[in-house]
Amino acid sequence: MLNKYQKIIWEITWITALVILLALVRGFESQLFYDPFLDYFKKDFNSLALPYFDVDQLFLGLLFRYAINMILSLAILYVIFKEIEMIQFSSILYGFFFFLLIISFFIVLTYASEYKEILFYIRRFLIQPIFLILFIPAFYYQKKGNKK
């Protein structure tokens, strides 16, 4: 019985540490990543012109941030579900969504920059661990359904 509680405490400790790391990524975002849109979207961006940006640096900054969030999110999913197949599937989904979102982001940025709210939301999916919030209940529901 004590071993079961130790296991639960260990899992909660790991999840807490990983969530804190996600929060630190967010807290130090301006120091860690090149993203001229950080300050831009904090203001009334609908009435402002797009900021100057370096395409290569912006792509690398978004890729780096997405990768860090993905690795931490996959670690959280592993601690919760302990299924390698689920982590492999999640990795494929993360890769697919990054490809889809980054292409959409740069298409909107280049050809439809007047749609600033769409740009805001696409960027939000790239820089925040939103997929983790979606995957946890989806995988829980799937795992619960498989037990019946």
Legacy VTK file of the C-alpha trace (Angstrom):
# vtk DataFile Version 3.0
C-alpha trace
ASCII
DATASET POLYDATA
POINTS 148 float
0.000 0.000 0.000
2.811 2.400 0.884
4.499 1.595 -2.414
1.354 2.657 -4.302
1.308 6.027 -2.510
5.013 6.531 -3.165
4.378 5.893 -6.848
1.555 8.448 -6.924
3.660 11.029 -5.072
6.533 10.422 -7.482
4.208 10.916 -10.497
2.735 14.104 -9.041
6.251 15.397 -8.354
7.308 14.727 -11.953
4.175 16.309 -13.421
4.588 19.352 -11.167
8.224 19.751 -12.188
7.352 19.467 -15.884
4.499 21.977 -15.574
6.877 24.364 -13.787
9.290 23.980 -16.710
6.452 24.834 -19.105
5.717 27.912 -16.997
9.400 28.894 -17.065
9.392 28.666 -20.860
6.486 31.089 -20.825
8.056 33.306 -18.150
11.356 33.681 -19.994
9.958 33.724 -23.507
11.342 37.143 -24.398
14.867 36.109 -23.347
14.811 32.622 -24.897
13.138 33.132 -28.271
13.185 35.576 -31.140
9.586 36.677 -31.532
8.773 40.278 -32.480
5.098 39.407 -32.114
5.302 39.024 -28.317
4.880 42.735 -27.650
2.829 43.293 -30.786
-0.012 41.002 -29.693
-0.012 42.455 -26.166
-1.130 45.780 -27.641
-4.146 46.724 -29.731
-2.692 44.870 -32.705
-5.705 45.338 -34.976
-4.856 49.007 -35.393
-1.073 48.529 -35.693
1.082 47.599 -38.650
2.910 44.290 -38.431
6.330 44.574 -36.803
9.536 44.028 -38.745
10.756 40.444 -38.491
13.496 38.222 -39.832
11.801 35.214 -41.438
14.610 32.766 -40.675
14.981 33.822 -37.055
11.218 33.823 -36.557
10.925 30.308 -37.994
13.787 29.023 -35.818
12.361 30.751 -32.731
8.931 29.214 -33.288
10.467 25.804 -34.020
12.626 25.925 -30.891
9.735 26.953 -28.659
7.392 24.393 -30.187
10.030 21.677 -29.734
10.588 22.536 -26.066
6.842 22.586 -25.380
6.433 19.327 -27.306
9.184 17.518 -25.374
7.824 18.659 -22.027
4.273 17.797 -23.075
5.307 14.327 -24.242
7.069 13.789 -20.924
3.882 14.764 -19.061
1.836 12.400 -21.238
4.292 9.604 -20.533
4.159 10.177 -16.766
0.356 10.142 -16.868
-0.269 7.229 -19.249
3.025 5.262 -19.391
2.381 4.025 -22.930
5.138 4.319 -25.511
2.694 3.802 -28.393
0.688 6.793 -27.200
3.852 8.919 -27.040
4.861 7.818 -30.544
1.397 8.659 -31.849
1.497 12.010 -30.054
4.907 12.745 -31.587
3.500 12.143 -35.056
0.547 14.407 -34.274
2.864 17.121 -32.945
4.970 16.924 -36.100
1.928 17.031 -38.357
0.399 19.970 -36.493
3.679 21.895 -36.517
3.986 21.428 -40.270
0.370 22.500 -40.822
0.528 25.462 -38.423
3.888 26.860 -39.517
2.869 26.794 -43.175
-0.461 28.434 -42.301
1.309 31.035 -40.157
3.680 32.125 -42.906
0.988 32.041 -45.606
-1.251 34.321 -43.533
1.736 36.493 -42.600
2.833 36.845 -46.224
-0.389 36.949 -48.220
-3.198 37.795 -45.813
-1.611 39.936 -43.117
-4.842 41.900 -42.710
-6.264 38.839 -40.915
-4.379 39.579 -37.731
-6.695 37.614 -35.452
-6.122 34.439 -37.461
-2.396 35.103 -37.255
-2.743 35.569 -33.491
-4.514 32.220 -33.012
-2.219 30.220 -35.287
0.773 31.644 -33.421
-0.888 30.811 -30.108
-1.055 27.135 -31.080
2.624 27.261 -32.052
3.923 28.864 -28.858
1.650 27.449 -26.148
1.221 23.808 -25.059
-2.427 23.785 -26.115
-2.177 20.315 -27.626
-1.294 18.914 -24.205
-4.553 20.304 -22.857
-6.382 18.597 -25.727
-4.479 15.297 -25.644
-4.839 14.507 -21.937
-8.652 14.210 -21.896
-8.709 12.592 -25.359
-6.215 9.897 -24.380
-7.861 9.418 -21.001
-11.218 8.904 -22.689
-9.691 6.497 -25.204
-7.880 4.532 -22.480
-11.037 4.409 -20.358
-13.027 3.197 -23.361
-10.513 0.420 -24.072
-10.905 -0.996 -20.553
-14.615 -1.746 -21.014
LINES 1 149
148 0 1 2 3 4 5 6 7 8 9 10 11 12 13 14 15 16 17 18 19 20 21 22 23 24 25 26 27 28 29 30 31 32 33 34 35 36 37 38 39 40 41 42 43 44 45 46 47 48 49 50 51 52 53 54 55 56 57 58 59 60 61 62 63 64 65 66 67 68 69 70 71 72 73 74 75 76 77 78 79 80 81 82 83 84 85 86 87 88 89 90 91 92 93 94 95 96 97 98 99 100 101 102 103 104 105 106 107 108 109 110 111 112 113 114 115 116 117 118 119 120 121 122 123 124 125 126 127 128 129 130 131 132 133 134 135 136 137 138 139 140 141 142 143 144 145 146 147
